[in-house]
Amino acid sequence: MKLLSIIIATYNAGNTLDACLTSITKQKSSEIELLIIDGGSSDKTLDIIHSYGDKIDVLISEPDKGIYDAWNKGISHATGAWIMFIGADDILVENSLSPYIQYVKQISTQNYDLITACAYFVDLKGKLIKKVGEPFSWEREKRNMNISHGSTLHNRNLFQKIGKYSLEYKICADYELLIREGQNLCCAFYNQAVLVFKVGGASFSMECQYETFRIRKKYHTVPLVINLYLCLRRMVGIMLKSIVYITK
């Protein structure tokens, strides 16, 4: 059994995957396993994966129902006590994994569900926008995702306790998983950045805001009027940023 399983879901990720895998394999130790769950890519993704040889511990390539279906497959094959989900276009901060592992060992006697950490937001050119990440807070989480999911470690026992990711959601099933357990989550916080990820994509879309609205409504985390306000505020923010980007 490994200490940490890193799971990457891929589908036609040939333009970004090599940098992602390089950042991981340079820091990979015998305590870490790397699993790639591919959705049946038709570009150079599989060629890139095969070029890393035995540095990839598990490779599954077959059609799936999206990223959360892929992650669920990865969970089923993972042996790590802790599980980390990294996007195919994310990059681990250089020399960040070893101290993160040491922190995990220091708190191993305590029964945490999650260990959250920080990450760097960068623009499409790689320019730093801001550092994000903070301790888990139910008061903030019940309104919007307040942790950096990509830099978070999940105790494998959490999935055994409450189940895997729901395929009902295409973008926000990671948020739904946390809301499902809610204020019962026991979390630690590692106050260092371990991941770099680019702003944009589905997580910054209108559909993401609507899914978040549906999740809050399903679990009654906030009154309906507050839920509507939070959703509309985020949607307006997305529209304004799009206008600014177009007019530049």
C-alpha positions in Angstrom: 0.0 0.0 0.0 1.3 3.4 -1.0 1.1 6.6 1.0 -0.2 8.7 -1.9 -2.1 8.0 -5.1 -2.1 10.7 -7.8 -4.9 10.3 -10.3 -5.0 12.2 -13.6 -8.0 12.0 -15.9 -7.1 12.6 -19.6 -8.9 13.0 -22.9 -7.0 14.5 -25.9 -4.7 16.3 -23.5 -1.6 16.1 -25.7 -0.9 19.9 -25.6 -0.5 20.0 -21.8 0.1 16.5 -20.4 3.8 16.3 -20.9 4.5 19.3 -18.6 2.1 17.9 -16.1 3.7 14.5 -16.0 7.2 15.9 -15.9 6.4 18.0 -12.8 5.1 14.9 -11.1 7.6 12.2 -12.1 10.6 14.5 -11.1 9.2 14.4 -7.6 7.8 10.9 -7.5 9.1 8.5 -4.8 8.5 4.9 -3.8 5.7 6.1 -1.5 3.7 7.5 -4.4 1.8 5.9 -7.3 0.7 7.6 -10.4 -2.6 6.5 -12.1 -3.8 7.8 -15.5 -7.4 7.2 -16.5 -7.8 8.1 -20.2 -11.1 8.5 -21.9 -9.9 7.0 -25.2 -7.8 9.8 -26.6 -7.3 10.1 -30.3 -4.4 12.6 -30.3 -0.8 12.2 -29.0 -1.9 11.7 -25.3 -1.2 8.0 -25.2 2.1 8.4 -26.9 3.1 10.9 -24.2 1.9 8.6 -21.5 3.8 5.6 -22.9 7.0 7.7 -23.1 7.1 7.7 -19.3 7.3 3.9 -19.1 7.1 2.4 -15.6 6.9 5.8 -14.0 3.1 5.4 -14.7 1.9 2.7 -12.3 -1.6 2.3 -13.7 -2.9 3.2 -17.1 -6.5 2.6 -18.2 -7.7 3.9 -21.6 -11.3 3.4 -22.5 -14.4 5.5 -23.2 -15.9 7.0 -20.0 -18.6 9.4 -19.0 -16.4 12.3 -18.1 -13.8 13.3 -15.6 -15.7 12.1 -12.5 -16.3 8.7 -14.0 -12.5 8.6 -14.7 -11.7 9.6 -11.2 -14.0 7.0 -9.8 -12.2 4.3 -11.8 -9.0 5.7 -10.5 -10.2 5.4 -6.9 -11.1 1.8 -7.5 -7.5 1.0 -8.6 -5.7 3.3 -6.1 -3.8 1.8 -3.2 -2.7 5.0 -1.5 -3.9 6.0 2.0 -4.3 9.5 0.5 -5.6 10.4 -3.0 -4.9 13.5 -5.0 -6.6 14.5 -8.2 -4.5 16.6 -10.6 -5.8 18.0 -13.9 -3.9 17.2 -17.1 -3.1 20.9 -17.6 -1.9 21.4 -13.9 1.7 21.4 -12.8 3.1 20.5 -9.4 5.2 23.3 -7.9 8.9 22.3 -8.0 10.1 20.5 -4.9 6.7 20.7 -3.2 5.7 17.1 -3.0 8.3 15.8 -0.5 7.5 18.4 2.2 3.8 17.8 1.6 4.4 14.1 2.3 6.3 14.9 5.4 3.4 17.0 6.7 1.1 14.1 6.0 3.3 11.8 8.1 3.4 14.3 11.0 -0.4 14.4 11.3 -0.9 10.7 10.4 -2.1 9.8 14.0 -5.2 12.1 13.5 -8.2 11.0 11.6 -8.5 13.7 8.9 -10.8 13.3 5.9 -9.0 16.0 3.9 -5.7 17.8 3.9 -6.1 21.1 2.0 -3.2 23.2 0.7 -2.6 26.2 -1.5 -2.2 26.7 -5.2 -1.1 29.4 -7.7 -3.6 30.8 -10.2 -1.9 31.8 -13.5 -3.2 33.2 -16.7 -2.9 31.5 -20.1 0.6 32.9 -20.5 1.7 31.6 -17.1 1.7 34.9 -15.4 0.8 34.7 -11.7 -2.6 36.1 -10.8 -2.8 35.1 -7.2 -2.2 32.5 -4.6 -5.3 30.7 -3.4 -6.1 28.2 -0.7 -7.3 28.4 2.9 -8.4 26.1 5.7 -11.7 24.3 5.2 -14.6 26.3 6.6 -18.2 25.0 6.4 -19.6 28.5 6.7 -17.8 29.4 3.5 -18.0 26.1 1.8 -21.8 25.9 2.0 -21.8 29.0 -0.2 -19.1 28.2 -2.7 -16.0 26.0 -3.0 -13.4 27.6 -0.7 -10.6 25.1 -1.0 -8.1 24.4 -3.8 -9.3 21.0 -4.9 -6.3 20.1 -7.1 -3.9 20.5 -4.1 -6.1 18.7 -1.7 -5.4 15.2 -0.4 -8.4 12.9 0.2 -8.4 10.1 2.8 -9.3 7.0 0.9 -11.6 6.1 3.9 -13.7 9.2 3.0 -14.9 7.5 -0.3 -15.6 4.2 1.6 -17.7 6.2 4.1 -19.8 8.4 1.7 -19.2 7.0 -1.7 -17.5 8.2 -4.9 -18.2 11.2 -7.2 -21.7 11.6 -8.4 -22.1 11.4 -12.2 -25.1 13.7 -12.0 -22.8 16.6 -12.3 -20.3 17.3 -15.1 -18.3 20.1 -13.5 -19.0 20.3 -9.8 -19.2 16.8 -8.5 -16.1 17.5 -6.4 -18.0 20.3 -4.6 -21.0 18.0 -4.2 -18.9 15.3 -2.5 -17.8 17.9 0.1 -21.3 19.2 0.6 -22.6 15.6 1.0 -20.5 15.2 4.1 -20.8 18.8 5.1 -19.8 20.1 8.5 -18.8 16.6 9.5 -15.6 16.8 7.4 -12.5 16.8 9.5 -9.8 18.8 7.7 -6.1 19.8 8.1 -4.5 22.7 6.3 -1.0 22.7 4.8 -0.1 26.4 4.2 2.1 26.0 1.2 1.4 26.1 -2.6 1.8 22.7 -4.2 0.0 23.2 -7.5 -0.1 25.6 -10.5 -3.3 25.8 -12.5 -4.6 28.1 -15.3 -7.6 30.3 -14.9 -10.3 29.4 -17.4 -12.1 26.2 -18.4 -15.3 24.7 -17.2 -14.8 25.7 -13.6 -15.2 29.3 -14.6 -18.3 28.8 -16.7 -22.0 29.6 -16.4 -22.7 25.9 -16.3 -20.5 25.6 -13.3 -22.4 28.3 -11.5 -25.7 26.6 -12.3 -24.5 23.2 -11.0 -23.3 24.9 -7.8 -26.7 26.4 -7.5 -28.4 23.0 -7.9 -26.1 21.4 -5.3 -26.8 24.1 -2.7 -30.5 23.8 -3.4 -30.4 20.0 -3.1 -28.7 20.0 0.3 -30.4 23.2 1.6 -27.1 24.8 2.5 -28.4 28.3 2.2 -31.9 29.9 1.9 -33.2 30.0 -1.7 -32.9 33.8 -2.0 -29.2 33.7 -0.9 -28.6 30.8 -3.4 -30.1 32.9 -6.2 -28.0 35.9 -5.2 -24.8 33.9 -5.1 -25.4 32.3 -8.5 -26.3 35.5 -10.2 -23.4 37.4 -8.7 -21.0 34.8 -10.0 -22.6 34.8 -13.5 -22.5 38.6 -13.7 -18.8 38.4 -12.7 -18.1 35.9 -15.5 -19.9 38.1 -18.1 -18.0 41.2 -17.0 -14.7 39.4 -17.2 -15.6 38.1 -20.7 -16.4 41.7 -21.9 -13.1 43.0 -20.5 -11.2 40.2 -22.2 -12.9 40.8 -25.6 -12.4 44.5 -25.5 -8.7 44.3 -24.7 
